[in-house]
Amino acid sequence: MGNFCYSEIYTTIRQRSYYSFSILWIAVLTLLFLLQKSVPSLTLYTNMTGTVMNVALYIIPMFMLLAGSFSISAEMENGQWRLLSTYPFHTLAYVLGKIVGQFVSQISVFTFSFGVSILIALLTGGGITFQWAIFLYLFSALLMYIFLLIGFTVGSLVSTRWQSLSLSVGIWFFLIMVWPIAWINLLSLLPYTWVTPIMKISLFLNPAEFLRVIYVITLDGGAVFGQPYDGMVKFWESPFSLIMLIIYLAVLSAVCILTSTFVLNRRKQI
């Protein structure tokens, strides 16, 4: 596992796109911080905070889906996976090593860019709430981790980078762009008494929506969800919410890792 992890980190940091990501993150994050501090607020959650969160939701999942899926599909396409399959190694160690290596690489460049952006925002005047910055960083880091997992699963299912790109964009478009509209249309066909329970259950089906709700509630913005979500807001404000988040991440990680391992094991036998 360690060799695959080191190899993934070494391969990633040698790519020019890795450093272009740093420039992009600095530009985007600096803009978001400047927007946030330009709007005085009495609470952590404001309209501008929601805008910052939505921008992160649009950008991070797309980049991580592509980074994760290309990591495996590129090896499938250039024949490196076929060469690796001739050596005795555990597929689970391969998957875990690449996930850890890619996440370390991506979170490192993001952390560097995050720090530089905060420094630029502070030097240009005004201040940023430390608590808000920490919540935004954790929100972004969890988004990166989750969609890297999904990206690796996508990469294990395809054979070329073009297929990986198409499937990743499709998943991103459905989970981020189409999800609210799709559920509104679906719920309009159901009896009214079913709407609230199904909306709460559907929250766990979309990791981006799941993290968004937790982020808003953590910033004391749970009132924006309305009365049907009062019970859920109270739960996520309790200490048990952290346990639920850990369980959710553990289950999602297990599903993605085991699926990738199973598919790659089948490919080794072909």
GIJOUR-V632409 format. One line per field, one symbol per residue. phi: phi as a letter, one per 30 degrees, with the letter a starting at -180 (. if undefined). Layout:
phi->???
//
This chain:
phi->.dddddddddddddddddddddddddddddddddddddcdbcbdcbdddddeddddddddedddddddddecddddddidddddddcdadddddddddddddddddddddddddddddddddddjibcddddddddddedddddddddedddddddcccbdddddddddddddddcccedddddddddccedddddddddddeddbdddddddddddddicddddidecedddddddcdddddddddddddddddddddddddddddddd
//
